[in-house]
Amino acid sequence: MSVPAWAWIAVIGGLLVVLAVDLWIVDRGEAREFSMRQAGYWVTFYVALAAAFGVLLWTTYGGDKAGEFFAGYITEYSLSVDNLFVFFIIMGRFAVPRAYQHKVLLVGIVLALVMRGIFIALGAAALQRFSWLFYVFGAFLIYTALNIVRDHLRGKEEEVKENILLRWVRGAFPTTEGYVGSKVTVKIDGRRMVTPMLIVMVAIGSTDLLFALDSIPAIFGLTKDPFIVFTANAFALMGLRQLYFLLGGLLQRLVYISYGLAFILGFIGVKLVMEALHASHVSWAPEIPIWVSLSVIGATMVITTVASLVKARMDTRKGEAAHSEQV
């Protein structure tokens, strides 16, 4: 699909305006906690915005392109749910006051969006020149899926390791011992210092960029169009901050979500390999249509979410029954 330059500018400009308004509404006045009600309204708004964009694609470029967008958006949004576990760990590790967590997430996500845009541009250019990369992406996604299942079966907890960028920021800039409101820099005794707020923003942004190592190849397995890849990522990231506060403790109850995500990544990995073989004129390799991908992704997330909630309810009932027997 050929998208004119003005469409790119309009979409990017529109997203920046929405994010700016979002930050102004939430961050005006005294710092305060992000309520569940606010989070619910904003999640609904961003999901509706993504749906409206998908409908616009449908009317402009047809059902196939709209289907690619929705499949990519659902995949990126689903992977983001798993990423929220790590965000919770980062917030706890850096002891971020709850009133400032929404700002940390917003700035970190904006940084991630810029870096992902660069990553997507490089990935699209590389795939156009080196078609064999589809085999690499497919194998990587299958490997990632197997690792997710293995780690979950072993009960391995999420860990947050300091990457090179975070270590560089820590070493390059003098840092205050505690938070100074929501400021990222402060002048103390004539010396400019950064606060832990900047450190945690870098941690969120750079960590989310690392998540792109599996999410970007996954969406390239659903569409080769850089415009759809970018917009699906952008809309998924925009709703991620509110989803963090809306889900809250519910994340701990989604015990099967990792299996669902592993299945989706494995499916897309196989799809990438099959499409690469099909493009190489291998007769037995099928070409999987986008409606099949969208159906598989949607059904997987519904099944794993429902199964997780049912198990959580059963565990709660067992715990209550065991407690009543002890009493």
C-alpha positions in Angstrom: 0.0 0.0 0.0 1.4 3.4 -1.0 0.8 5.9 1.7 1.6 9.6 0.9 3.9 11.6 3.0 1.1 13.8 4.3 -0.6 10.8 5.7 2.5 9.9 7.7 2.7 13.5 9.0 -1.0 13.6 9.8 -0.9 10.3 11.8 2.3 11.1 13.7 1.1 14.7 14.4 -2.3 13.5 15.5 -0.8 10.9 17.9 1.5 13.6 19.4 -1.4 16.0 19.9 -3.4 13.2 21.7 -0.5 12.3 23.9 0.1 16.0 24.7 -3.5 16.5 25.7 -3.4 13.3 27.7 -0.4 14.5 29.7 -1.9 18.0 30.2 -5.2 16.6 31.5 -3.5 14.1 33.9 -0.5 16.2 34.9 -2.1 19.6 35.6 -2.2 20.8 39.1 -0.9 18.8 42.1 0.4 15.3 41.4 -2.2 12.7 42.2 -2.7 9.1 41.7 -4.2 7.7 38.5 -7.7 6.3 39.5 -9.2 3.2 38.1 -12.1 5.2 36.7 -9.7 7.5 34.8 -7.8 4.5 33.5 -11.0 2.9 32.3 -12.1 6.0 30.4 -8.7 6.4 28.8 -8.3 2.7 27.8 -11.8 2.8 26.2 -10.8 6.0 24.4 -7.6 4.6 23.0 -9.2 1.3 22.0 -12.0 3.2 20.3 -9.4 5.5 18.5 -7.6 2.4 17.2 -10.9 0.9 16.0 -11.8 4.1 14.2 -8.4 4.2 12.5 -8.9 0.5 11.4 -12.3 1.4 10.0 -10.7 4.4 8.2 -8.1 2.0 6.7 -11.0 -0.3 5.6 -12.8 2.4 3.8 -9.6 3.8 2.2 -7.5 0.7 1.4 -9.9 -2.3 1.8 -10.5 -5.1 4.2 -7.2 -6.8 3.8 -5.2 -3.8 5.0 -7.6 -3.2 7.8 -7.4 -6.8 8.8 -3.6 -6.6 8.9 -3.9 -3.5 11.2 -6.3 -5.1 13.6 -4.2 -8.4 13.7 -1.1 -6.4 14.4 -2.7 -4.1 16.9 -4.2 -7.1 18.9 -0.9 -8.9 18.8 1.1 -5.8 20.0 -1.5 -5.0 22.7 -1.5 -8.6 23.9 2.3 -8.7 24.1 2.1 -5.4 26.0 0.1 -7.1 28.7 3.0 -9.4 29.4 5.4 -6.5 29.4 3.4 -4.8 32.2 4.7 -7.4 34.6 8.2 -6.0 34.0 6.9 -2.4 34.4 5.5 -3.3 37.8 8.9 -4.7 38.8 10.7 -1.6 37.6 8.3 0.7 39.5 8.8 -1.3 42.7 12.6 -1.5 42.3 12.9 2.3 41.9 10.2 2.9 44.5 8.4 5.3 42.2 5.6 7.2 44.1 2.3 6.2 42.7 1.3 9.8 42.0 4.2 10.1 39.5 4.0 6.6 37.9 1.7 7.8 35.1 4.2 10.4 34.0 7.1 7.9 34.1 5.1 5.6 31.9 4.1 8.3 29.4 7.6 9.7 28.9 9.1 6.2 28.7 6.5 5.1 26.1 7.1 8.2 24.0 10.9 7.4 24.0 10.0 3.8 23.1 7.8 5.0 20.2 10.5 7.1 18.7 13.1 4.3 19.0 10.6 1.8 17.6 10.0 4.0 14.6 13.7 3.9 13.8 13.7 0.2 14.3 10.7 -0.3 12.0 12.3 1.8 9.3 15.5 -0.2 9.4 13.6 -3.5 9.6 11.4 -2.7 6.6 14.4 -1.6 4.5 16.4 -4.8 5.5 13.4 -7.1 4.6 13.0 -5.5 1.2 16.7 -6.2 0.4 17.2 -9.5 2.2 14.2 -11.8 1.9 16.0 -14.5 3.8 15.5 -12.5 7.0 12.0 -13.8 7.0 13.4 -17.2 7.9 15.5 -15.6 10.6 12.5 -13.8 12.1 10.3 -16.9 11.9 12.9 -19.1 13.7 13.5 -16.3 16.3 9.8 -16.1 17.1 9.5 -19.9 17.4 12.5 -19.9 19.7 11.1 -17.1 21.8 7.8 -19.0 22.1 9.5 -22.1 23.4 11.5 -20.0 25.9 8.4 -18.4 27.2 6.8 -21.8 27.8 10.0 -23.2 29.3 10.4 -20.3 31.7 6.8 -20.4 32.8 7.0 -24.1 33.5 10.1 -23.6 35.6 8.4 -20.9 37.5 11.1 -18.4 36.6 10.3 -14.9 37.8 10.7 -11.8 35.6 14.0 -10.1 36.2 15.0 -6.6 35.3 18.7 -6.3 34.3 20.3 -3.0 33.8 21.1 -2.5 30.1 24.0 -0.6 28.6 22.0 2.7 28.2 20.8 2.6 31.8 24.3 1.9 33.2 25.6 4.7 31.1 23.1 7.2 32.4 23.8 6.1 36.0 27.6 6.6 35.4 27.5 9.8 33.3 25.2 11.9 35.5 25.3 12.7 39.2 22.0 11.5 40.7 20.1 12.7 43.8 19.4 10.2 46.5 15.6 10.7 46.4 12.8 12.0 44.2 12.3 15.8 43.9 8.7 15.8 43.0 8.3 14.9 39.3 11.4 16.8 38.2 14.0 14.9 36.2 16.8 17.4 36.9 17.5 19.7 39.8 20.2 22.2 40.8 21.8 21.6 44.2 24.5 23.9 45.5 25.1 25.2 42.0 25.5 21.7 40.6 23.0 20.2 38.0 21.9 16.7 39.0 19.4 14.2 37.7 16.8 12.6 39.9 15.8 8.9 40.0 12.8 10.0 37.9 15.1 10.3 34.8 16.7 6.9 35.6 13.3 5.1 35.8 12.1 6.8 32.6 15.2 5.5 30.8 14.6 2.1 32.3 11.0 2.0 31.1 11.9 3.3 27.6 14.9 1.1 27.0 13.2 -2.0 28.4 10.2 -1.4 26.1 12.7 -1.2 23.2 14.0 -4.6 24.1 10.5 -5.9 24.0 10.4 -4.8 20.4 12.9 -7.6 19.6 10.0 -10.0 19.6 7.0 -7.8 18.9 8.4 -6.1 15.8 9.3 -9.4 14.0 5.9 -10.7 15.1 4.0 -7.9 13.4 6.2 -8.1 10.3 4.9 -11.7 10.1 1.4 -10.2 9.7 2.1 -7.4 7.4 5.0 -6.1 5.4 3.6 -2.5 5.2 5.8 -0.1 7.4 2.8 2.2 7.8 0.6 -0.5 9.3 3.5 -1.8 11.4 4.1 1.7 12.9 0.5 2.6 13.5 -0.3 -0.7 15.1 2.7 -0.3 17.4 1.8 3.3 18.2 -1.8 2.7 19.1 -0.9 -0.3 21.3 1.8 1.7 23.1 -0.5 4.7 23.6 -3.0 2.6 25.6 -0.3 0.8 27.5 0.0 3.4 30.3 -3.7 3.4 31.2 -3.8 -0.4 30.9 -1.1 -0.6 33.6 -3.4 1.1 36.1 -6.6 -0.5 35.0 -5.4 -4.1 35.3 -3.5 -3.6 38.6 -3.6 -6.8 40.6 -5.5 -8.5 37.8 -2.2 -9.2 36.1 -1.3 -11.7 38.8 -4.5 -13.6 38.0 -3.7 -14.0 34.2 -1.7 -17.2 34.9 -2.2 -18.6 31.4 -1.4 -15.5 29.4 2.2 -16.5 28.8 1.0 -19.7 27.1 -1.3 -17.7 24.9 1.4 -15.3 23.9 3.8 -18.1 23.2 1.2 -19.8 21.0 0.7 -16.5 19.1 4.4 -16.0 18.6 4.9 -19.6 17.5 2.0 -19.3 15.1 3.3 -16.1 13.5 6.8 -17.7 13.4 5.5 -20.6 11.4 3.5 -18.3 9.2 6.6 -16.3 8.4 8.5 -19.4 7.4 5.6 -20.7 5.3 5.2 -17.4 3.5 8.9 -17.2 2.8 8.8 -20.8 1.4 5.7 -19.9 -0.6 7.4 -16.8 -2.1 10.3 -19.1 -3.0 7.8 -21.2 -5.1 7.8 -24.2 -2.7 4.6 -25.9 -3.9 3.5 -27.5 -0.6 3.9 -24.3 1.5 0.5 -22.6 2.1 -0.1 -18.9 2.2 -2.1 -18.1 5.4 -4.7 -15.3 4.8 -4.9 -12.4 7.2 -8.4 -13.4 8.4 -7.0 -16.7 9.6 -4.3 -14.9 11.5 -6.7 -12.5 13.1 -9.1 -15.3 14.1 -6.3 -17.3 15.7 -4.9 -14.3 17.6 -8.3 -13.2 18.9 -9.5 -16.7 19.9 -6.2 -17.4 21.7 -6.3 -14.3 23.8 -10.0 -14.9 24.7 -9.4 -18.5 25.6 -6.3 -17.9 27.7 -7.9 -14.9 29.5 -11.1 -16.7 30.3 -9.2 -19.8 31.4 -6.9 -17.7 33.7 -9.9 -16.0 35.4 -11.7 -19.3 35.9 -8.6 -20.8 37.5 -8.1 -17.8 39.7 -11.7 -18.0 40.9 -11.3 -21.8 41.6 -8.1 -21.2 43.5 -9.9 -18.5 45.6 -12.7 -20.8 46.4 -10.3 -23.6 47.4 -8.4 -21.1 49.6 -11.6 -20.0 51.3 -12.7 -23.6 51.8 -9.3 -24.6 53.3 -9.5 -21.5 55.6 -13.0 -22.4 56.8 -11.9 -26.0 57.6 -9.0 -24.7 59.7 -11.4 -22.4 61.6 
